[in-house]
Amino acid sequence: MVLTNDILTDFGTQTVLTTWLVRDGYGFNADVKAIDFEGYIGYYIDKHLYLIDANITDAAIAAIVDKYEMDGNFNAENVVIFGYSFIWTKTEELKMNLARLKDTEKNLRINFDIRY
């Protein structure tokens, strides 16, 4: 018998997302937009981008950076990552690429919140 302690498998992406939305003050009926980043789905509301699922690709990270750079209405200051879904190298790659936004006309400083 294999024991797993994987909240995502046990409860699903929607439960994790709803829990975080409530924690961040958006409530149970928040108007969250699912955004497809080259096959990887992120969830956006107001100042938060939630990345929950595993297996983010380099193409998805590039698409997230492009979204910040190209979409004037996309200004998520907080990127919330489900720590169990991200290997260290992908987290660092995302942080490094988004840190460049500080030096663009958007002048965004992105806060990373890794949650478990």
N, CA and C atoms as an extended XYZ file, in Angstrom:
348
Properties=species:S:1:pos:R:3:atomname:S:1:resname:S:1:resid:I:1 pbc="F F F"
N         0.839       -1.181        0.000 N   MET     1
C         0.000        0.000        0.000 CA  MET     1
C         0.885        1.245        0.000 C   MET     1
N         0.553        2.173       -0.877 N   VAL     2
C         1.318        3.414       -0.969 CA  VAL     2
C         0.533        4.526       -0.291 C   VAL     2
N         1.155        5.193        0.634 N   LEU     3
C         0.525        6.315        1.303 CA  LEU     3
C         0.963        7.602        0.625 C   LEU     3
N         0.012        8.457        0.344 N   THR     4
C         0.361        9.750       -0.229 CA  THR     4
C        -0.217       10.846        0.650 C   THR     4
N         0.510       11.915        0.721 N   ASN     5
C         0.036       13.075        1.453 CA  ASN     5
C        -0.015       14.214        0.439 C   ASN     5
N        -0.870       14.058       -0.522 N   ASP     6
C        -0.956       15.013       -1.608 CA  ASP     6
C        -2.334       15.668       -1.591 C   ASP     6
N        -2.382       16.855       -1.067 N   ILE     7
C        -3.642       17.596       -0.951 CA  ILE     7
C        -4.308       17.749       -2.306 C   ILE     7
N        -3.512       17.998       -3.332 N   LEU     8
C        -4.048       18.212       -4.669 CA  LEU     8
C        -4.767       16.957       -5.181 C   LEU     8
N        -4.164       15.796       -4.979 N   THR     9
C        -4.787       14.543       -5.409 CA  THR     9
C        -6.038       14.262       -4.587 C   THR     9
N        -5.948       14.497       -3.284 N   ASP    10
C        -7.069       14.187       -2.390 CA  ASP    10
C        -8.257       15.127       -2.565 C   ASP    10
N        -7.991       16.415       -2.760 N   PHE    11
C        -9.068       17.398       -2.748 CA  PHE    11
C        -9.279       18.147       -4.069 C   PHE    11
N        -8.279       18.186       -4.921 N   GLY    12
C        -8.423       18.824       -6.221 CA  GLY    12
C        -7.988       20.284       -6.245 C   GLY    12
N        -7.698       20.736       -7.445 N   THR    13
C        -7.243       22.107       -7.667 CA  THR    13
C        -8.265       23.120       -7.176 C   THR    13
N        -9.550       22.877       -7.443 N   GLN    14
C       -10.584       23.847       -7.080 CA  GLN    14
C       -10.650       24.072       -5.575 C   GLN    14
N       -10.470       23.020       -4.795 N   THR    15
C       -10.503       23.158       -3.334 CA  THR    15
C        -9.322       23.975       -2.839 C   THR    15
N        -8.136       23.704       -3.382 N   VAL    16
C        -6.946       24.477       -3.006 CA  VAL    16
C        -7.158       25.941       -3.381 C   VAL    16
N        -7.630       26.186       -4.601 N   LEU    17
C        -7.862       27.553       -5.063 CA  LEU    17
C        -8.880       28.265       -4.174 C   LEU    17
N        -9.992       27.627       -3.883 N   THR    18
C       -11.028       28.246       -3.051 CA  THR    18
C       -10.488       28.566       -1.660 C   THR    18
N        -9.721       27.660       -1.092 N   THR    19
C        -9.122       27.887        0.230 CA  THR    19
C        -8.233       29.128        0.204 C   THR    19
N        -7.424       29.251       -0.847 N   TRP    20
C        -6.529       30.409       -0.955 CA  TRP    20
C        -7.299       31.703       -1.194 C   TRP    20
N        -8.365       31.643       -1.993 N   LEU    21
C        -9.171       32.835       -2.261 CA  LEU    21
C        -9.798       33.358       -0.971 C   LEU    21
N       -10.299       32.448       -0.149 N   VAL    22
C       -10.877       32.844        1.138 CA  VAL    22
C        -9.782       33.430        2.029 C   VAL    22
N        -8.648       32.777        2.078 N   ARG    23
C        -7.520       33.256        2.890 CA  ARG    23
C        -7.095       34.661        2.481 C   ARG    23
N        -7.148       34.942        1.181 N   ASP    24
C        -6.697       36.239        0.673 CA  ASP    24
C        -7.804       37.292        0.646 C   ASP    24
N        -8.977       36.952        1.206 N   GLY    25
C       -10.040       37.927        1.363 CA  GLY    25
C       -10.988       38.071        0.191 C   GLY    25
N       -10.933       37.161       -0.778 N   TYR    26
C       -11.820       37.252       -1.944 CA  TYR    26
C       -13.161       36.553       -1.734 C   TYR    26
N       -13.238       35.666       -0.748 N   GLY    27
C       -14.485       34.969       -0.459 CA  GLY    27
C       -14.711       33.754       -1.344 C   GLY    27
N       -15.874       33.128       -1.131 N   PHE    28
C       -16.204       31.891       -1.837 CA  PHE    28
C       -16.697       32.112       -3.263 C   PHE    28
N       -17.211       33.283       -3.569 N   ASN    29
C       -17.793       33.533       -4.888 CA  ASN    29
C       -16.958       34.480       -5.730 C   ASN    29
N       -15.656       34.432       -5.568 N   ALA    30
C       -14.759       35.326       -6.292 CA  ALA    30
C       -14.806       35.053       -7.799 C   ALA    30
N       -14.678       36.111       -8.568 N   ASP    31
C       -14.692       36.015      -10.031 CA  ASP    31
C       -13.265       35.790      -10.535 C   ASP    31
N       -12.837       34.541      -10.493 N   VAL    32
C       -11.480       34.170      -10.883 CA  VAL    32
C       -11.451       33.845      -12.369 C   VAL    32
N       -10.408       34.294      -13.037 N   LYS    33
C       -10.243       33.976      -14.454 CA  LYS    33
C        -9.181       32.888      -14.600 C   LYS    33
N        -9.555       31.808      -15.280 N   ALA    34
C        -8.578       30.764      -15.617 CA  ALA    34
C        -7.879       31.215      -16.893 C   ALA    34
N        -6.555       31.235      -16.863 N   ILE    35
C        -5.779       31.667      -18.017 CA  ILE    35
C        -4.909       30.505      -18.478 C   ILE    35
N        -4.956       30.236      -19.776 N   ASP    36
C        -4.156       29.161      -20.360 CA  ASP    36
C        -2.800       29.729      -20.783 C   ASP    36
N        -1.761       29.316      -20.089 N   PHE    37
C        -0.388       29.703      -20.410 CA  PHE    37
C         0.272       28.533      -21.131 C   PHE    37
N         0.073       28.453      -22.422 N   GLU    38
C         0.668       27.372      -23.233 CA  GLU    38
C         0.372       25.988      -22.642 C   GLU    38
N        -0.892       25.757      -22.283 N   GLY    39
C        -1.291       24.452      -21.770 CA  GLY    39
C        -1.283       24.330      -20.254 C   GLY    39
N        -0.724       25.302      -19.563 N   TYR    40
C        -0.721       25.306      -18.098 CA  TYR    40
C        -1.752       26.331      -17.637 C   TYR    40
N        -2.672       25.924      -16.781 N   ILE    41
C        -3.737       26.825      -16.346 CA  ILE    41
C        -3.342       27.528      -15.044 C   ILE    41
N        -3.376       28.857      -15.090 N   GLY    42
C        -3.176       29.685      -13.902 CA  GLY    42
C        -4.485       30.380      -13.590 C   GLY    42
N        -4.619       30.868      -12.385 N   TYR    43
C        -5.861       31.500      -11.946 CA  TYR    43
C        -5.558       32.925      -11.491 C   TYR    43
N        -6.282       33.887      -12.069 N   TYR    44
C        -5.994       35.299      -11.848 CA  TYR    44
C        -7.197       36.038      -11.285 C   TYR    44
N        -6.950       36.827      -10.262 N   ILE    45
C        -7.964       37.727       -9.721 CA  ILE    45
C        -7.243       38.912       -9.093 C   ILE    45
N        -7.642       40.097       -9.464 N   ASP    46
C        -7.152       41.334       -8.880 CA  ASP    46
C        -5.622       41.401       -8.870 C   ASP    46
N        -5.008       41.236       -7.725 N   LYS    47
C        -3.553       41.355       -7.596 CA  LYS    47
C        -2.875       40.003       -7.394 C   LYS    47
N        -3.590       38.904       -7.644 N   HIS    48
C        -3.048       37.568       -7.394 CA  HIS    48
C        -3.094       36.683       -8.641 C   HIS    48
N        -2.004       35.962       -8.850 N   LEU    49
C        -1.930       34.891       -9.840 CA  LEU    49
C        -1.617       33.618       -9.068 C   LEU    49
N        -2.530       32.653       -9.160 N   TYR    50
C        -2.364       31.386       -8.447 CA  TYR    50
C        -1.901       30.312       -9.422 C   TYR    50
N        -0.810       29.632       -9.072 N   LEU    51
C        -0.264       28.537       -9.874 CA  LEU    51
C        -0.264       27.300       -8.990 C   LEU    51
N        -1.155       26.374       -9.302 N   ILE    52
C        -1.412       25.254       -8.400 CA  ILE    52
C        -0.947       23.917       -8.971 C   ILE    52
N        -1.231       23.664      -10.217 N   ASP    53
C        -0.970       22.348      -10.790 CA  ASP    53
C         0.521       22.102      -11.032 C   ASP    53
N         0.858       20.831      -11.101 N   ALA    54
C         2.247       20.418      -11.336 CA  ALA    54
C         2.588       20.516      -12.818 C   ALA    54
N         3.826       20.256      -13.110 N   ASN    55
C         4.334       20.132      -14.478 CA  ASN    55
C         4.268       21.416      -15.292 C   ASN    55
N         4.642       22.536      -14.688 N   ILE    56
C         4.743       23.769      -15.463 CA  ILE    56
C         5.928       23.617      -16.416 C   ILE    56
N         5.761       24.103      -17.624 N   THR    57
C         6.804       23.964      -18.642 CA  THR    57
C         7.529       25.297      -18.838 C   THR    57
N         8.661       25.222      -19.538 N   ASP    58
C         9.380       26.451      -19.888 CA  ASP    58
C         8.504       27.342      -20.760 C   ASP    58
N         7.724       26.737      -21.656 N   ALA    59
C         6.830       27.502      -22.536 CA  ALA    59
C         5.764       28.224      -21.716 C   ALA    59
N         5.262       27.576      -20.664 N   ALA    60
C         4.256       28.201      -19.801 CA  ALA    60
C         4.864       29.376      -19.038 C   ALA    60
N         6.075       29.216      -18.540 N   ILE    61
C         6.750       30.316      -17.836 CA  ILE    61
C         6.953       31.487      -18.785 C   ILE    61
N         7.372       31.209      -20.007 N   ALA    62
C         7.540       32.272      -21.007 CA  ALA    62
C         6.204       32.962      -21.296 C   ALA    62
N         5.127       32.196      -21.352 N   ALA    63
C         3.792       32.757      -21.608 CA  ALA    63
C         3.333       33.645      -20.451 C   ALA    63
N         3.669       33.272      -19.229 N   ILE    64
C         3.329       34.099      -18.063 CA  ILE    64
C         4.063       35.435      -18.149 C   ILE    64
N         5.346       35.383      -18.450 N   VAL    65
C         6.133       36.618      -18.591 CA  VAL    65
C         5.567       37.476      -19.719 C   VAL    65
N         5.229       36.855      -20.839 N   ASP    66
C         4.635       37.596      -21.968 CA  ASP    66
C         3.333       38.269      -21.562 C   ASP    66
N         2.513       37.569      -20.783 N   LYS    67
C         1.233       38.122      -20.334 CA  LYS    67
C         1.468       39.399      -19.524 C   LYS    67
N         2.435       39.365      -18.633 N   TYR    68
C         2.775       40.551      -17.855 CA  TYR    68
C         3.241       41.687      -18.763 C   TYR    68
N         4.098       41.352      -19.725 N   GLU    69
C         4.701       42.382      -20.579 CA  GLU    69
C         3.728       42.956      -21.600 C   GLU    69
N         2.812       42.141      -22.104 N   MET    70
C         1.959       42.552      -23.226 CA  MET    70
C         0.558       43.024      -22.826 C   MET    70
N         0.062       42.572      -21.688 N   ASP    71
C        -1.311       42.887      -21.290 CA  ASP    71
C        -1.302       43.991      -20.230 C   ASP    71
N        -1.703       45.178      -20.624 N   GLY    72
C        -1.707       46.318      -19.720 CA  GLY    72
C        -2.616       46.161      -18.524 C   GLY    72
N        -3.602       45.278      -18.609 N   ASN    73
C        -4.545       45.073      -17.512 CA  ASN    73
C        -4.135       43.942      -16.572 C   ASN    73
N        -3.045       43.260      -16.900 N   PHE    74
C        -2.590       42.123      -16.087 CA  PHE    74
C        -1.463       42.605      -15.178 C   PHE    74
N        -1.798       42.824      -13.912 N   ASN    75
C        -0.824       43.383      -12.981 CA  ASN    75
C        -0.788       42.629      -11.655 C   ASN    75
N        -0.786       41.326      -11.710 N   ALA    76
C        -0.754       40.539      -10.476 CA  ALA    76
C         0.559       40.806       -9.743 C   ALA    76
N         0.448       41.371       -8.562 N   GLU    77
C         1.639       41.675       -7.768 CA  GLU    77
C         2.055       40.491       -6.905 C   GLU    77
N         1.156       39.535       -6.745 N   ASN    78
C         1.418       38.360       -5.915 CA  ASN    78
C         1.266       37.093       -6.743 C   ASN    78
N         2.318       36.316       -6.800 N   VAL    79
C         2.264       35.018       -7.458 CA  VAL    79
C         2.290       33.979       -6.340 C   VAL    79
N         1.202       33.220       -6.250 N   VAL    80
C         1.058       32.217       -5.200 CA  VAL    80
C         1.250       30.845       -5.836 C   VAL    80
N         2.222       30.118       -5.323 N   ILE    81
C         2.622       28.824       -5.893 CA  ILE    81
C         2.330       27.708       -4.892 C   ILE    81
N         1.758       26.619       -5.405 N   PHE    82
C         1.560       25.430       -4.574 CA  PHE    82
C         2.891       24.681       -4.533 C   PHE    82
N         3.562       24.764       -3.396 N   GLY    83
C         4.926       24.253       -3.262 CA  GLY    83
C         5.122       22.799       -3.630 C   GLY    83
N         4.118       21.969       -3.393 N   TYR    84
C         4.251       20.554       -3.719 CA  TYR    84
C         4.270       20.311       -5.225 C   TYR    84
N         3.758       21.261       -6.006 N   SER    85
C         3.656       21.070       -7.451 CA  SER    85
C         4.879       21.568       -8.220 C   SER    85
N         5.750       22.313       -7.542 N   PHE    86
C         6.869       22.948       -8.246 CA  PHE    86
C         8.205       22.435       -7.755 C   PHE    86
N         9.040       22.026       -8.700 N   ILE    87
C        10.403       21.695       -8.324 CA  ILE    87
C        11.172       23.013       -8.183 C   ILE    87
N        12.225       22.988       -7.414 N   TRP    88
C        12.979       24.196       -7.085 CA  TRP    88
C        13.427       24.951       -8.335 C   TRP    88
N        13.925       24.243       -9.342 N   THR    89
C        14.452       24.920      -10.533 CA  THR    89
C        13.371       25.697      -11.272 C   THR    89
N        12.159       25.172      -11.326 N   LYS    90
C        11.057       25.882      -12.004 CA  LYS    90
C        10.640       27.116      -11.200 C   LYS    90
N        10.612       26.983       -9.882 N   THR    91
C        10.286       28.136       -9.038 CA  THR    91
C        11.307       29.238       -9.249 C   THR    91
N        12.588       28.882       -9.257 N   GLU    92
C        13.645       29.873       -9.441 CA  GLU    92
C        13.596       30.488      -10.836 C   GLU    92
N        13.298       29.682      -11.841 N   GLU    93
C        13.187       30.186      -13.211 CA  GLU    93
C        12.067       31.220      -13.316 C   GLU    93
N        10.948       30.924      -12.683 N   LEU    94
C         9.814       31.850      -12.685 CA  LEU    94
C        10.177       33.143      -11.956 C   LEU    94
N        10.782       33.027      -10.788 N   LYS    95
C        11.188       34.205      -10.009 CA  LYS    95
C        12.159       35.082      -10.803 C   LYS    95
N        13.152       34.461      -11.413 N   MET    96
C        14.172       35.194      -12.155 CA  MET    96
C        13.559       35.940      -13.346 C   MET    96
N        12.688       35.269      -14.076 N   ASN    97
C        12.076       35.889      -15.245 CA  ASN    97
C        11.132       37.026      -14.864 C   ASN    97
N        10.388       36.862      -13.783 N   LEU    98
C         9.448       37.904      -13.376 CA  LEU    98
C        10.144       39.070      -12.669 C   LEU    98
N        11.329       38.843      -12.125 N   ALA    99
C        12.077       39.925      -11.480 CA  ALA    99
C        12.421       41.027      -12.482 C   ALA    99
N        12.523       40.672      -13.751 N   ARG   100
C        12.833       41.659      -14.785 CA  ARG   100
C        11.734       42.711      -14.945 C   ARG   100
N        10.515       42.411      -14.505 N   LEU   101
C         9.400       43.346      -14.663 CA  LEU   101
C         9.603       44.622      -13.857 C   LEU   101
N        10.485       44.539      -12.867 N   LYS   102
C        10.809       45.700      -12.057 CA  LYS   102
C        11.405       46.814      -12.925 C   LYS   102
N        12.119       46.418      -13.965 N   ASP   103
C        12.832       47.363      -14.815 CA  ASP   103
C        12.080       47.715      -16.092 C   ASP   103
N        10.799       47.349      -16.177 N   THR   104
C        10.000       47.692      -17.351 CA  THR   104
C         9.099       48.877      -17.011 C   THR   104
N         8.341       49.333      -17.993 N   GLU   105
C         7.457       50.474      -17.737 CA  GLU   105
C         6.367       50.150      -16.727 C   GLU   105
N         6.041       48.879      -16.554 N   LYS   106
C         5.054       48.507      -15.529 CA  LYS   106
C         5.616       48.702      -14.130 C   LYS   106
N         6.939       48.590      -14.003 N   ASN   107
C         7.629       48.775      -12.720 CA  ASN   107
C         6.989       47.928      -11.612 C   ASN   107
N         6.728       46.665      -11.919 N   LEU   108
C         6.102       45.766      -10.951 CA  LEU   108
C         7.142       45.004      -10.146 C   LEU   108
N         6.942       44.982       -8.863 N   ARG   109
C         7.744       44.122       -7.998 CA  ARG   109
C         6.829       42.969       -7.609 C   ARG   109
N         7.179       41.781       -8.040 N   ILE   110
C         6.341       40.604       -7.817 CA  ILE   110
C         6.717       39.945       -6.491 C   ILE   110
N         5.710       39.701       -5.678 N   ASN   111
C         5.888       38.973       -4.420 CA  ASN   111
C         5.555       37.507       -4.669 C   ASN   111
N         6.414       36.623       -4.197 N   PHE   112
C         6.168       35.186       -4.325 CA  PHE   112
C         5.752       34.624       -2.973 C   PHE   112
N         4.699       33.856       -3.006 N   ASP   113
C         4.187       33.212       -1.801 CA  ASP   113
C         4.079       31.723       -2.117 C   ASP   113
N         4.947       30.937       -1.514 N   ILE   114
C         4.922       29.499       -1.745 CA  ILE   114
C         4.140       28.871       -0.598 C   ILE   114
N         3.026       28.243       -0.932 N   ARG   115
C         2.139       27.665        0.077 CA  ARG   115
C         2.093       26.145       -0.031 C   ARG   115
N         1.882       25.518        1.112 N   TYR   116
C         1.793       24.064        1.168 CA  TYR   116
C         0.483       23.632        1.763 C   TYR   116
